[in-house]
Amino acid sequence: MTPAARIAAAVEVLADIEARRRPAPDALKDWGLARRFAGSKDRAAVASLVYDALRCRASAAFLMGAETPRAVVIGMLARLRNLDAAAIAGLFSGERHAPEPLTQEEAARLSVPPSLADAPAHVAGDFPEWLAPSFAAAFGEAAIDEMQAMVARAPLDIRVNTLTTTREALAGELEHFAPRQTPHSADGLRFTVGEDGRGPSLQSEPSFLDGQFEIQDEGSQLAARLTLARPGERIVDLCAGAGGKTLALAALMQNGGALFATDVDTRRLVPLHGRVARSGASHVEVRSPKGRYDPARPDPLADLAGSIDCVVVDAPCTGTGTWRRNPDAKWRLRPGALAERVKDQAVVLDRAARLVRPGGRIAYITCSLLPEENDGAVTAFMGRHDGFAVAPIADVLAAAGLPSLPHRETPAGGILLTPRVTGTDGFFVTVLRRL
């Protein structure tokens, strides 16, 4: 496919996403299945165009004065890919499989440098308008800068499994991919993502198959370290899912103590069993509920009540901190979903309170930037439960070996990692100590 044909395909896929209100991966998959002539490089290039358009959908539409898929792609080419009017006109020639030529209006808008100086905050920051009050509360005057940092592509990070190898040894094994050390996580390596949005194919490497590393953003690695997990403790990962943080906790515990992993949905835990076996973690016990967890039915963790040193609550959330990796998710998020996640967070925090021992702690984590899910959830929990205190941030950072970690401090004493400040996905961490 020619570059112009790829652009036409991206417009087509975006139109499908808009018309059918479906996730971008589904639309891209169907497009690829219907066009067998498209090779892997073509599919990757089209996907890259689609995701870049979704990253800056609001600002691109503002620059072009229209919200159509075509307008968004044109605006994206000017805003993110820095193409001038002549270059864009060359791609929109109408010849063969190229998009139709630029209209006079489109050409006129491209004739001036793109500027968002007069754009509303939600347009300049490329996020849904209904979230503007939340991001203003979280970031104040820095809201636009913080959210513009979310528009950029995320790097590809891995966490070295220190149960089986070292960062230096693994970097040597993967030197053909030119890894570099992550800035803040002592166990991380970072890889460059290409212009097509793809990084190296790491999951086919022998070192991955041997359990020497896992794909994990540096922010997630840091969040695990901020739980202060250490050898000899009894820890519960209450929202383990597929086990990314479970495995990070296991490595921090150095196979000492006991790590119990569970989730509200048994199906989410299925991949964890194989991952634990591959990692060499010998102290992980997966406890699955029958079907979905129901507070009215027996709790698979009932025997652990009041005995746990640390309950890790990697809470279900809106995922606003991961928008660099999932740019279409921000446009599909609705107020009702936020309200449901806040309810879910209250349920898991209350469950954690029953498990933690006096003197123990709850490490509350989200991959969200929204105060409703972060400080709001913690404040509501403290209102429902006496006998808990927020651990001072300086103490948590020092105990985690991260005294100089760049972060934002939330009003209620939480640690907020952001793409702009930390260079990671967005994560919130608060440590609650039981008195």
N, C-alpha and C positions, 0 to 999 in steps of 0.2 A: 504494500500500500504506500502511496505517496504521502508526504506530510499533510497535504491538503485533504486527501481522502480520510486520513485519521481524524482530522478536525471535524469533517462532516459526520463521521461515525460518532464522535463524542457528543455532538449536538443531538444526534438521533438517540443516543443512550440517555442523555439528560432529559429529553422530551418524554421518554418512556418512564423514567423515574418520577417526573412531575405528574404525568397523566395517571399513572397507576399507584402512586404513593408507595413505592416499594424501595427496599434498601438497594443501594448502589451495587453491592456485590451480586445480587440476584439479576439485576438488569444487565450488568456486564457479562455474566455467565450466559444468559439467554442470547445476547448479541453474538458472543463468540460461537455458540452452538449453531446459530443460524447462518454463520459465515465461515465455513470450514476453510476458505481460502486464506483467512487471516492467520499468519504465523504467530509464534509466541512473542516475537518482538513487536508485531503490530498490536496484539492484544494488550501487551504491557504499556505501549505508547498511548493507546486509546484510554486505558484505565487511568494513566497518569494525567491526561487532559481532563477527564471527568472529575477526578478527585481534586485537582487544582481548581477547577471551576467551582466545585462545592466549597472549597476552603474560603473563597472570596466571593461567594454568590451575591451577597448584599452590596458590597462595594463595587463589584463589576457591573451590576445592574444600575447602580447609581451613576456611575461614570458614563454609561451608554444610554441612560434615560429610558430603559425598558427592562422587563424582568423575564423575557423569553430566553430559552436555552441558547439560542444563537447570540443574543446580546450578552449573556453572561460569559460565553466562551470568548467573544471578541474582547470584552472588558478584562477578562483574565489574562489574555495574551498580552495586553498592554500593561496591566498592573503587576502580574507575577512574573511573566516571562520577558518583560521589558522589550517587546517588539514595537517598532515604530509603525506609523501609518502605512508606509510603503511596503513594509514586510508583511503586514496583515493583509493589505490589498492584494499582494501577490498570492497569498494562500486562498483568498476568497475571489477566485477568478471566474468561477462558474464552468470551467473547462473540465471535461471528463467527470471525475468523481469529486471535484472540489465543490465547496459551498457556493451559493449564488454570490455575484459581485456585491461589494459594499454599496449600500444606499447612500444618497447624498447626506442624509442625517448622520449615518454611521461614520462616514468619512469626515464630516465636520467635527464630530465629537473626538475623533482620533487626531485631529489636527492640532489640538492643544494638549499640553502636558497633563497627565492624569493628576487630579488633586481631590483630596477628601476634606479640605479645609472647612467647607461648609456642611459637611455631612453630619447627620445625627450620630450619637455615640454608638448605637447598635449597627449602623451602617459602616462607620469607620472601623469598628471592632469586629465586624462580620459575625454577629450572633443574633438570635431571635429577639425582636423588640421587647417581648414580654419579660425577658430576663434582665433588662437594663437596670431596674431597681436593685436586683440582687447583686449584680456585678459592681454597681456603684457603692453598695454597702460593703462589699468585700474589699474593694480596691480604691475607693474614693476617686481623686483626680487621675490616678494611674490606670483607671479601668480600661481606657482605649489602648494604652500601650501594652497592658497585660494581655488583652484579648488579641491584639495584632500579632503578638508573639505566638499565639495559638494557631495562627494561619500558616506558619512555616511548617515544612515537613519535619518529621521526627527522625532522629538517627536510628540505627539498628544497634541495640545493646544486648549483651549476654551477661549472665552471672556465672562466674567460674564456680564449679562445685568443689569446694575446698575439702570435702570428704575424700576426694579421689585424686586431686591434682592441685597445682598452684597456678596463679595467674601468669607467672613468668613461663612456666612449662607449657601451658596451653597457648599462650601467645606465640611460642615457637612452633607449635604444631599447626597453627593457623596463619603463619607468617605470609602465606601466598595471598591472603586477603588483606594484608596490611592493617592489622588491628592496632588500636591505640588505647591506652588506659583511660577509663572514665575519670572525670575530674574529681569526683567525691566518693564514690563507692570503691572500697579497697578490693572488691571482688569482681569488678566489672571490666569488660572490654567493649570497645565501640568500633563500628564499621561504617564506612561511607555508603550512602544510598545514591544510586545512579540517577541520571536525569530522567529515566523512565520510572523512578520511584521504587525500583527494586534494589535490594541489597544482595549480598552473596547468598548462595544456597547452602546455608549452614547445617540444615537438618539432615543432609545426606553425608555429612562428614563422619568418619569413624569415631572421632572424639565425642560427637553428640550422641551417637548410637551407644557409646560406652558409658554415657551418663556423666561426662566431664563438664558439661555446661547446659544451661537452659536459656532460652530466649526470654529476656526480662529487662524492661526499661530500668534505667538507673534509678529513677524515682521510686519505683516499686522495691528495688533493692534497699534503698535508704529507709523506706518506710518499715521494712522488716527489721532493719538494724535498730530503728528507733523504738521498737517494742522492748528493747533491752534483754532479749532472750539470751540465756547463758547456760552452760553445761550444768546438769544436775537438777534443773527445774522441772516442774510438772506444768506443762503448757497445753492449752486447748486452742486450736484454730477453729473458730466457731463457724466461719463462712469459707471453708476451704476451697470449694469448687474444684477445679481441675488441679489445684495444688501448687501454683506458682510460689505463693508465700510460704506454704507448708514446707516446701523443699528448702527455701531460703532459711527458715527457722531451724530446720533440721541441721543444716550446715553450721549455723551459729552455735547450736547446742553441742556440736562435735560428737554426736551419737551418745551424749550423756543425758540422763534424765528420762522423761517420758513426754511424748508429743501425741496428743489425741486430735485427730482431724475429723470434722463432720461438716454437714451442710443441711439446709432445710429440704433439699431435693436430692434423693439418692442418685438420680441420673447424673448430676453434675460431678459426682465423686468417681465415676467409672474410670476416667483416664488416670486418676491419682494412683491407683494400685500399681500399674505398670511403671509409672514415673518414679515411685518410691523404690521399687525393686531395682530399677536401672541406676538410681542415684547412690546406692550403697547405704542409705539411711536404715539403721536397724532398730531404732527406738520409736518409730511412727506406728500408731494404731489407728486405723480408719474405722470410725463408727458410723454406720449408715442407718438413718431412720427407715421405717417401713413406708415406702412411698414418699410423701412429703411430710415434713415435721409438722405436728399439730400439738399445740400446748395442752389440748384436752386428752391426748394419749400419752402413754409412758415415754419419758425422755430417755434416749439411749445414753445420755450422760448423767443420769440421775445419781449414780453411785459416786460421782465426782464432786457433788455439791459441797461447797465450802472448803475444798481441799486444793484448789489450783493456784499456783504462784502467779501465772499470767494468762489471762484470756484475751486472745487476739480477735478483735472484731473487725474484719476486713469487710465492711458493711456493704450491702446492696445499695447502689446509688445511681444517679443519672449519668455518671461517667463524663461529666463536663471537662474533667482534667485530661481526658484522652482524645479530645477532638482533633489534635494533630494527626492521630492515627486513624480516626474514624470521622472524617469531616462531614459525611452525610448525616451522622447521628444528631448533630446539633439542629438540623432543620427538621428532624422528625420528632424531637422532644416536645412534649406537650405539658401544660400545667398539671393535668391529672396524673401524669407519670411521676412528677416531682412529689405530689401529695402522697402517692402510694409508697414511694421510697421512704419518705419521712416516717410513715407508719411502720414499715418494715424495720427501719433502724431502731425505733423504740422497742420493738419486740425482741430483737437480738441483743440489745443492750440490757434489757431487763433479764434476759436469760443469762447473760454473762454475770450479772450481779449475784445470781444464785450460786454460781460456780466458784467465784474467787474467794480465797481465804482472807481472813484479817491480816493486814500487812502486805497482801498481794496487790495486783494491779490489773486494770483493764487497759489494753492498748486499742484505742478506737481509730480506725483508718477508713478514709474514703478516697476514691479517685475523682473527687468533685471539688469545684471551686466555689460552690454555692453556700452561703452562710446558713441557709435553712437546714442543710444536711450536715454541717460541721459544728460551728458554735451552737446553732439552734438545737441540734440533737443532744449535744453535751449538756447544755443548760437545762433542757427539759428533763434529761435523765437525773441531773442533780436535784431537780425539784421533786422527783418521784422517790429518790433514794437518799436517805441520810447516811453519813459515815463515809463519804468519798470526797477526795480533794484532788484538784488538778495539780500534777507535778510541775514544778517550775521548769520552764523551757531550758534555761541554762544547765540545770541539773541533768535533764534528759539528754541534751546534746553532749555533755561531758561524759556521761556514763556510756553513751553509744560510741564514744571515740570520734565524735564529729563536732568539736567545739566551735569550729569556724565555718560550719555549713551555711551557705547563703540561704535565707528563708524569709518569709513574712511571718510576723506574729499576729495572730488574730486577737480580737478584743477579749475573748474568754480564755486566752492563754494557750491556744493551739499553734502548731507548727504547720505552715502552709508552704509547700514547694510548688513553684510555677515554672513554665518554660522561660519566662523573662528573667526571673531572679535566680533560679537554680539550674536552668538549662535541661530540665527533665519534664516528663509529663506532670500534670497537676495532682498533688496528693496532700491530704490533710491528716495530721497525726496528733492525737492528744493522749497522754498517759494519765489515767485516773487511779489514784492509790486508795485502797480501802483502809480506813483507819482502824 
